[in-house]
Amino acid sequence: MYIVYFAIIMLLPLYAQMKVKGTYNKFAKERTMKGQTGAEVARAILDANGLYDVRVVPTQGVLSDHYNPATKTVALSESNFYEASIAGAAVAAHEVGHAIQHKEAYSMLTLRSKLVPVANISSNMSWIFVMIGIFASSSNMLLLGIVLLAAGVVFQLVTLPVEFDASKRALVQMNSLGIITNEEERPARKVLSAAALTYVAAAAVAVLELLRLVLIFTNMRNDD
C-alpha cells in the first residue's frame, strides 16, 4: 500500500511537469496565423476588457508567467513576451484571464487571495508539528500539524477552479478577438490543459498526504 502511495506522490507531479513542458515546447515552435507576440495578445485582451491600467511586462525564467493583482501586472516569461507562438498566446491569455477575474471580483479568486497568508503560515509550520507528533508519539501535536496542513490543502483545492476558469476565459477571449483560428484552438487548449494538470497533481498529492497523516493519527489514538 505504501509503495503505491509513494509511487503516486512521486510520479504524478513528475508526469505533470513532463506533460506541461513537452506540450509547451511543442507549440512554442508553432507560430499563430495572426503572428502576435504574447505581449501583444495580453495587451489586446486587456484593452478589449477595459483593463487599460494593467501593465504587461517581461520576466525572467521559463514558464514563470503570472498575474500580480497587487501591482496589476501581467508578467510573461521573455520567450512568451517577445515571441509569437500558439503556446505563448495561450499562456498570455490565461494570465489575462486572472486579471479579468480580479476586475470582476471572481469569488474563488477572492477566496484564494484571502487564503494566501494562511496557506503560507501553515505550509511552513505544519510539518514541524507533524514531525514532533510522530517522533514523540504525541497525537495532539500531530493533530495540530494536520489542521495546519489541511489549510494548505484547502488552498490547493480552491486554486483548481481559479485556474480552470482563467483557461476558459482565455479560450473565449482568443476566439472572440480572432487571436487564434479554429484550427489553432485545439493546440491552444492542449497547452492550457497541460498547465492545469500541474495544479491537479499538486492538489491530489496534498490530499493524499493529508489522508495518510489522518490514518497515522487515528492509529495513534487507537493505541493510546
N, C-alpha and C positions, 0 to 999 in steps of 0.2 A: 504493500500500500504506500509506504513511504517512498519507494523507488518511483512509483507512478507520480506521486506528488512532486518530488524534486525534478522529475523529468518535465513535468508541465511548467513549473515556475521558472525553469531554466531555458527550456526550448521555446516556449510560447513567445516571450519577449524577443528572443533571438530571431525567430521566424518573422515576427512583425517588423523588426528592423531590416532584415534582409529583403522583405517584401516591399517596404516603402522605398528603400534605396534602389532596388532593382527597377521598380516601376518608374520612379522619378528619373533615374539615369536614362532609361529608355526613351521617355517622352521629353526629356530635356534636350534631346537631339532633334526633335521634330518641331519645325517652325510652323506657327499658325499661318493660315492663309492671309490674315489681315496684317501680320507682321508687327504687332505691338509688343513692346517690351513689358516686363512685369510692372515696371513703374507707370507706364502709360495705361496699362489695364487698370491698375489700382486707382489712378487719378480719374479715369473715365467713369468708373463705377461710383467713386466718391462724389464726383460732381453731379452725376445723374441722380444721386440721392440727397443732394443739398448739403453734403458734408465738406464744404469748402475750407473749413478750419482744421481739417485733419491733414497732417503732413505725410508725405511718403518719402522715406529716407533709406539709403543703403546701410547694411550692417554686415560685419564680418562673420565668417563661418558658413557651413553648408547646412541647409535646411534649418537655419536659425531664425526664420521668418516669424514675426509675431505682431500683435497689436497691443499697444500700451494705452489703456483708457485714461491713465493719469495725465499723460502728455498729449493725448490724441494724436498718436503717431503710428503709422503702419511702417514697420521696419522689414525690409526684404533683403535676403542674402544677396550678395553682389551679383551672382550669376543670374538670379531671377530679376533683379532690379534693372540690369543693363541689357540682358539678352531677351530675344523673342522666341518663346517656345510654348508648347502646349502645357508642359509641366509648370513653367514659370507663371503662365496666365492663370492656371488653376489655383496655384498656391497664393498668388497675389489676390485673386478674387475671394479666396477663403478668408484671408486675413481682413479684407474689407468687410466680409460678412460679419466679423466680430464688431467692426466699427458701426455697422448698421444696427446690430443688436444693442450696442451701447446707446445709440441715438434713440432707439425705440424702447429702451429700458426693459429689454427682454428678461423675463422673470428668472430664468435659470442662470443667466449671466450675472444678474444682480445677486442671486443667492451664492453663486460661486465666488464672487468678489468678497462677500461677507465672510465666507469660509476660509479665505486665504490665510489670514493671520492665525486662525485656529489650527488649520492644517499644518502650517509651518512650525508652530509650537509642538503640536502633537507628534509630528514626524521626528523631531529632534529629541523629544523626551520619552516617547512611548517605549522604545527598545531598552532604555535604561531600567525602567521598572519591570519590563518583561524579563530581562536577564537576571535581575535581582530576585524576582519572584521564582524563576525556575531553579537557580542555583541555591537559593536559600530556602526553597520549598515553602515559599510564602504565597498562599493563594490570594491574599489581599493585595500584595504588591503586583502580582500577575494580573489581577482583575483591573487594577488602576492602569496598567500598561495596555490592556485590551481596550479599555474605554478610550484612552488617548488614541490608540491605533484605529479604532472604529471611526473617529472623527476624520482621519485621513482617508479612510475607505469611502466615507460619505462624499468627501471632496472629489475623489476619483469617479464615483458614480454620477455625481452632478455634472462633471466635466463632459460626460458622454453626450447628453442631449445638446449641450452647448456647441460641441464640435460638429455633431451631425447637422444641426440647424445651420451653422455657418457654411457648411459644404452645400447644403440645399440652396441657401441664398446665393452662393457663388454661381452655381449652375444656372439658376434663374436669371441672374444679372448678366452673365456672359451670353446667354441665348438672346435675351431681350434687347441687348445693346449690339448684337451682331459681332461680338468679340471672337466667338468661335462659330464654325459652321456646324451643320447637323452631323457631318462625318467626324468632326473633332470632339463632339460631345462625349462619345464613348471613351476615348482615351483620357479626356479630362476627368471623367467620372472615375476611371480606374486610379488615377493619381490621388484623387480625394478619398476614395475608398481605402487605398493602401495606407494613407496617412492616418485615417480613422482607426485602422487596425491596431496601431501602436497604443492608442488610448484604451481600446477594448482589452488588449493584452495586459496593460498596466492595471486596469480595474479588476480583471479576472485573477491576476496574481495576488492583488491586495485582498480580495475576498477570500481566496483560498488560504492565505496566510492567517487571516483573522479566524477563519473556521478551525484551522489547526490549533491555534492558541486557545480557542474556546474549548476544544476537546481536551487539551492538556489541563486546562483549569478545571474542567468537570471531573477528570480522573483524579486530580489532586484533591479536590473537595471530597470525593468518594473515599479516598484513602485516609482522610482525617478521622 
